[in-house]
Amino acid sequence: MTERELMPKTILIVDDETNVLWFVSKICQPLGYETLTASSGMEALKMIQECGEKLDLVLLDLKMPGMGGIEVLKSIRKHQPDLAVIILTALHDKQEECEGLGIEAFVKKPYSLEELSRRIEVVLGRKAAEKSEIVIPEAMEPCAKILIVDDEREVCELLGTALSEDVPDCHFEVKWVLSGDEALRTSVAFEPDIAIIDIKMPHMWGDELIERFKRGEGHSPKDFVIYTSVSNIDESARAKKLGYKILSKPTQIETLVEILKKICVRHKFFRKKA
């Protein structure tokens, strides 16, 4: 790991209410994050400019005197397009506009401590994984059971064959199914480590399937990849809300393999090279 990756993550909290700044800081600090606070849009942009790459995440309110959160978000996207932003707001009708500007999550006030903590950890975990290098222990190779869930048989067959037969430096055992119900049944005997799931499927959408896995139905994979062709804003929002890596159809198999390798490294899914 680089020195930057070993440093605590830094979160900027932007809200004009002092009690909110205090409350959110108290949520973030026990999780090991450093926090900065700004009580106005102008102050926030000044701190973002001064912090540069030290800043990992912005928690942004929308309704503030003077420069509002939407203006702040537009400026962030113009000057630091890769900076992660989570919106915390009581303006529930602004979700579509914010998602169009590229946010990581839209959290509606009032929210629970558990919900906000989970969103922060998912976003920062995903960002760290995307930036990290793939470091595989010597004499080992990534090894995982992968469950593909997609109602398009051609997609399942293509991915299944490519992952199980055409990746020379990994060992992936793959099963594919065409529905969420079949995925739950298959997972019991197969015990997948990773699932590649479409969002928009008949009868049970991908986000519902993941929620059912997490409730203890079937055998839940340790991690998920969302592989989908949705273009509708509401459908995209359902995918982004999950917090997992999203790949748009079609994606080159090499890109998918790199994501799977990073997941294997994160969860230590290895075996000795044959």
C-alpha positions, -999 to 999 in steps of 0.1 A, spaced: 0 0 0 11 36 -6 15 60 22 -17 78 11 -37 46 12 -25 39 48 -37 74 60 -71 78 77 -98 89 52 -109 125 55 -145 136 52 -158 171 47 -192 177 63 -211 207 48 -242 220 66 -253 253 79 -267 237 111 -241 235 139 -259 205 156 -258 186 123 -221 192 119 -215 179 154 -238 149 151 -223 137 118 -188 142 130 -196 120 160 -208 93 136 -176 95 114 -149 98 140 -154 64 158 -152 47 124 -116 60 121 -123 89 97 -109 124 101 -135 151 97 -136 187 86 -166 209 87 -180 238 67 -211 259 75 -216 274 40 -211 266 4 -183 291 -1 -164 278 29 -168 243 16 -154 251 -18 -124 270 -2 -116 239 20 -120 215 -10 -95 236 -30 -71 238 0 -73 201 8 -67 188 -27 -62 150 -28 -63 147 10 -101 149 9 -119 115 3 -155 123 7 -180 153 10 -212 150 30 -233 178 15 -265 194 26 -285 211 -2 -305 238 16 -281 265 28 -281 303 28 -261 319 0 -246 292 -22 -267 261 -20 -257 225 -22 -265 221 -59 -241 250 -68 -214 234 -46 -219 201 -63 -217 216 -98 -184 233 -89 -170 200 -74 -179 181 -106 -163 208 -127 -130 210 -108 -127 176 -90 -150 152 -109 -136 121 -91 -143 134 -55 -170 113 -39 -201 132 -27 -230 119 -5 -260 142 -3 -277 146 31 -309 166 27 -346 171 36 -352 183 -1 -364 149 -13 -374 162 -47 -338 170 -57 -326 134 -60 -329 131 -98 -310 164 -103 -282 154 -79 -279 119 -95 -276 136 -129 -246 155 -115 -229 122 -104 -232 116 -67 -224 84 -47 -256 84 -26 -287 105 -18 -296 101 19 -329 117 30 -333 134 63 -341 122 89 -317 93 86 -304 68 112 -269 65 125 -267 30 110 -279 40 76 -254 69 73 -225 48 87 -232 20 61 -234 44 32 -201 61 42 -183 28 46 -196 14 13 -186 45 -7 -152 48 8 -146 11 5 -155 11 -31 -134 41 -39 -104 26 -21 -108 -7 -41 -110 12 -74 -77 30 -66 -58 2 -51 -32 -19 -69 -38 -56 -73 -12 -73 -50 -14 -111 -52 8 -132 -27 36 -151 -44 28 -186 -56 -10 -179 -52 -37 -170 -76 -72 -155 -72 -98 -182 -67 -135 -178 -63 -169 -193 -69 -189 -169 -90 -227 -169 -94 -240 -150 -125 -277 -139 -123 -292 -125 -155 -324 -131 -174 -305 -130 -207 -292 -165 -214 -266 -152 -240 -250 -130 -213 -248 -158 -189 -233 -182 -214 -208 -156 -226 -196 -145 -191 -197 -180 -178 -175 -194 -205 -151 -165 -205 -146 -165 -167 -143 -203 -163 -121 -210 -194 -104 -179 -206 -87 -163 -176 -52 -179 -173 -40 -164 -140 -72 -170 -120 -94 -199 -111 -131 -191 -112 -157 -218 -108 -189 -204 -123 -226 -211 -122 -253 -190 -139 -290 -187 -134 -318 -168 -151 -338 -155 -121 -335 -143 -85 -355 -172 -72 -332 -197 -90 -302 -178 -76 -314 -182 -40 -319 -220 -46 -286 -225 -64 -266 -206 -38 -274 -231 -10 -254 -259 -26 -229 -238 -46 -220 -213 -18 -208 -185 -41 -181 -161 -30 -191 -134 -56 -223 -127 -75 -226 -108 -108 -262 -96 -109 -283 -77 -134 -306 -51 -118 -336 -52 -141 -350 -88 -142 -386 -102 -143 -403 -110 -110 -373 -101 -88 -350 -72 -95 -313 -75 -86 -315 -51 -56 -343 -72 -41 -322 -103 -46 -292 -88 -28 -315 -77 1 -329 -112 4 -294 -126 4 -285 -102 32 -316 -112 52 -302 -148 53 -321 -164 24 -299 -188 5 -261 -185 9 -251 -149 5 -219 -141 -15 -193 -119 2 -194 -93 -26 -215 -83 -56 -209 -68 -90 -238 -51 -108 -238 -58 -145 -266 -40 -162 -279 -21 -192 -304 2 -174 -306 37 -187 -337 50 -169 -327 74 -141 -348 56 -115 -333 22 -125 -298 36 -124 -305 50 -89 -316 16 -77 -282 2 -89 -261 30 -74 -279 28 -41 -265 -7 -35 -230 8 -33 -213 -20 -53 -193 -17 -85 -215 -11 -115 -205 -22 -150 -226 -13 -181 -234 -39 -207 -215 -46 -228 -182 -45 -208 -149 -60 -220 -142 -92 -201 -107 -78 -191 -124 -50 -172 -147 -74 -153 -117 -97 -145 -98 -68 -130 -127 -60 -108 -130 -96 -97 -93 -98 -89 -96 -68 -67 -125 -84 -49 -105 -116 -44 -76 -96 -30 -99 -77 -6 -115 -108 7 -84 -130 4 -99 -154 -21 -67 -173 -31 -54 -208 -38 -19 -221 -45 -10 -221 -82 -14 -255 -98 
